[in-house]
Amino acid sequence: MRVLLFGKVSYYAMDTGLRIKLVREHRGLTQQKLGEMLGYGKSSANRIAQYEMGYRSPKANRLKEIAKAMNLSLIHISEPTRH
């Protein structure tokens, strides 16, 4: 089993918002840029920040769009498998 570690936190112990943040940063995207890719307009950075901090949870269809924008499968954003 391969477990990715970010600091001392296992990728598998993270919530969806933190996974979005780590992948976004790894991809070199700002909150603003990711939000614009998703069509959020002026509230781009704010909406992504809300997801990442856990104030809001993206609905299933939006989670699919986030995964697609970051070139990931949905499972890696929502509930990564352990392999």
N, C-alpha and C positions, 0 to 999 in steps of 0.2 A: 504494500500500500504506500502510495506517495502522498505526503501531506505538505502543502505549501505553507510556509510560515512567514508572516509579516510581523516583524518584531517578535513578540512572544505569543502571538495569538494565532491559533490554527485557522486556516481558511475555512474549515468546516464548522467552526464554532461561531463564525460571524453571521450577522443577520444580513438580509438582502441589501439594505442600504449601504452597509460597509463594504460589501462585495462590489457594488456599483462604484463606489468611490475608489477602491483600490484598482479595479480594472480601468476605470476612466483615467486615473493618474498614470498608470502603467502605459496606457495608449497615448499619453501626452495630450489629452483633451482637457480643456477647462470646463467648468460647469456651464458656462455661457455657450461654448461651442457644442457640447452634447445637447443642451436644450434646443439650440437652433437646428441641429440635425433632426430633432424630434418635432420641430414645428411649434415650439412654445412661444416664439415671438419675444416680446419685451420681458416677460417673466421667466425667461430661460434659466438663468443662474439660480433664481429663487426656488423654482420648482425642483430642480435637481438637488439643491441643498436640502430641501425638505425631505426628499427621499433618503438622502445619505445620512441625515441626522435622525431619521425615524419619526419625524413629525407627520409624514404622509407615507402611505404605502401605494406603490403603483399598481393599478388594476392589471389583470392578466394580459390584456391586449397591449397595454403600454409597456409592460415588462418584456413582452416579445419584441416590441420595437426597440427598446433599449438594448437588448441582447443583440439584435440584428445590427444596430448602429455601431456596436463595439465588436462586431464579428465574433460573437460567441453563441453557443447553443443556449437555449433558455435554461436548461438544467444547471449550467454553470453559474448562472446568476441567482436562481431561486433556491435550488437545493443540490449542490454539487455532489456527485457520487464519489465514493472513496475507491480509487484504483490507481 
